[in-house]
């Protein structure tokens, strides 16, 4: 699992694993932020966690960092890479090393509102329904095949903060369910179509 922030989606998935709702295990958590909450939350659960410096770029890993991330994940023999608030765009060699095995969650109903602060984009646009999307990661920004989505109503009284909080709550339900389905082998991909076969 890769993350940069508080780690609330990591916690939701780790709790689902702990109670038997998600037949997976956390092999390794990596962060590009040494003081991130995700590393603290991982260590509190006595799970393997490491900080790896991202290098000189602000929005992606530099070549040395990318090699270090790939090596650490390969050494941990991961089957699936779960992005949980990892604030860097993954590029060529990383994507090739784990093709079809990287998933992300985004706080909108993709393809609407890709990129940063999607909840604010939705509120500013005036939509009545938004939500969250779990998707496979490809070379584009929030453009991979969609695994699952969950809707969240936009209320007239919403602020960016209140809407974001409700989307977060939806993420904490959706993400563990999607990871569990992948772990159980219930997901197949045909082009852009992701098929669930329980």
N, C-alpha and C positions, 0 to 999 in steps of 0.2 A: 504494500500500500504506500502511496506517495501523498504527502500533504504539506501544506505551508502554514496552516492557521491553527484554529482552536481544536480541530479534530472531532467535531460533533458527529460527522458521518462515520468516521472510524469507530467512535464509541457505539453508535447504533448497530453497526455491523458486528463488532466484537461482542456486544450483548446478545445479539441474535445467535451467534455461534455458541456462546456460553450456555444458552438455554436450549440448544438443540434445534433451533429453527433454521439454521444455515449450516449445511454439512461441509464446512470448510475450516481451515485454520490459518491464522496470520503467521506467515513465514518470516516476514520482515517489514518494518515500517521505515521509510526513508523520508527525510525532510531537507529542504534547502534553507530552512530557517532554524538556527541553532537553539533559539529560545521558544520554539513553537509549542503550542498546547498539544498538538498531536504526539510529539515525542514524550511529553510529560504523561499523557494519558496511556501511551503504550507502555512506558516503564512502570507505571502504577499497576499494570496488569502482568508485569514480569514477562513481557514479550520483547523480542529483539527489535531494537530501535537504533538508528544511526542518523547523524547529521552528515551530509556531504555538501561541501561548499559548491554553489552553482557556477562560480566563475565570474567572468567579467561582464556578462550581459544582464539586462534587467528583466527581460521577458522570456528568455530561453536559457538552457544550459549551454555552457561553452563546450568545445570538443573534449577537453580533458574530463570535465565533470560528467558529460554524457557517458564516456567510457567507464568512469567509476561507478555510475548508477547501473549501467548494463551489467558490469562485472559483479556487483553486489547482488543484484537480483538473480543473475544466473547461478552464482554460488549458493544462493538460498533455494535454488531449484523451484522457483515460483511457477505456477501454472497460469495464473491470472494476475494482472496488475490492476489494482483498483485505485483510481485517482480520487482523493478526498480533499478537495480544496487545494490542489497543487497548482500554484499560480504561474506556471511556466509552460509554454507551448513546446510539445515534444516534436522532434524533427527526425529526419531521415534514418540514421543508423539505429536510433532507439526504436523507432516504429518498425523497422525491418527485423530487429532482433526479437520482437514480441508481436509480430503481425497477427491481428485477429484475437489478441489476448489482453488488450488494454480497454478498460471501461472507465467512463466518467459520468458524473452527474452534473446537470446544468439547471439553474433556477429559472427556466421558462419552458414553455411547450415548443420545443424546436420543430420546425426551422425558424419560428418567430423569435426575435430578440437574442441572437447569439452574442457572444462577447461579454464584456464586463457590465456589472450592475444591471442584469437583465430584469430584475424586479422593478427597478426604477424606470427602465425603458418601457416596460409594460404599463406602469402607472402613468407615465407621461403621455403614452400613446392613447390612453383611454380605453383599453380593452376591459371587458367585463369578466373574463376568465383567463387565468394564466396557470402556472403550475411548475412542474419539474420533469426532467427527461433524463433517463439513463441511456447512454449510447456508447457504441464502440468508438474508439479513437482512430481517426485517420489523419492524413496530412493537412486537412483543412481545420478551421476553427469551429468547433461544435457542429461538425458536418457529417459525422459518422452515422452508420445505420442505427436506427432507434430500437432499443430493447424494450423499454417501458416508459409510460408517462402517467402522471397523476395530476388531476386538475385542482386548482385553488381559485375560489371566487375572489374577485376584486371588489371590495366594498367601497361605497361612496365615502365612508369615513376614513379609508386607509391612508396612511402615510407610507413612505418608502420603508420605514422601519417595521411597521406592523405587518405589512404585506410580506416583507422578507422573512419575518418570524414565522408566519403561517406556511410559507413555502418551505422553510427549513424543516418544520414539523412533518410536512408531506414527504420530503426527502428521506427523513429518518424511517419512514414506513417503506417507501418504494425501493430504496437502494439495497437494503438487506434482502428483500424479496427477489430482486433481479440477480443479485450475486448467488443466492441460494439456488435459483433456477439454473444458472450456468453451472454451478457445482454439481447439481444433480443430472446434468446432461440433457436438460429439457429444452435447450435453445439451439436452433440451427439457423444458418444465414444463407439466403439465396439472393444474390445481388444486394439490393438495399432492404429486402424484406427479412425481418427477424421473426422466425416462427417458434411459438411456444408449443411443445408437445409433452404435457405432463404424463 
